[in-house]
């Protein structure tokens, strides 16, 4: 019973740790829409996008094309495709951080609205398990075990990554608290100095006027 609970817990963590984002959004001509995803280093990521044909069964209208660029938070470009109806990308993230996929539709008069399907997967979810099964010629049980093993490895790496981020945040908090303490001390010193100068000035003024 305990082992079963552990297995369920592992499966839940696996589902939470593997990112798979499939969305449909509208994009007006002459405008840009960006979607970001937090990806850790050495993590596999794949994406697929396509413009939805507004007239199913008929050729795609000429103006329904996209320009797509995928970049990291450091400005490095991982994918670029210009004036296309569909496309896909796949890469291993060389650096951790937010990756951004930006979609741009050329200006059109009159303005048109494009509907875009976008599927973005990272981590274990980015693996093509059907090809793994075909290449390795494994049965269903072995495939599930391999999925669980890769998921466990991914979870472990994700925990290490989150721990590093937590340590960075703690260090940042310590630095911020230290600076705030010095700033508070400096502010208090300035306020006391100003108050002392005001008292000295008032005392001098009253003595000159022979009021005290």
Beta strands, then each sheet from edge to edge (+ up, - down):
strand 1: 19-28
strand 2: 32-39
strand 3: 44-51
strand 4: 66-71
strand 5: 77-84
strand 6: 86-92
strand 7: 97-104
strand 8: 113-122
sheet 1: 1+ 8- 3+ 6-
sheet 2: 2+ 7- 4+ 5-
end
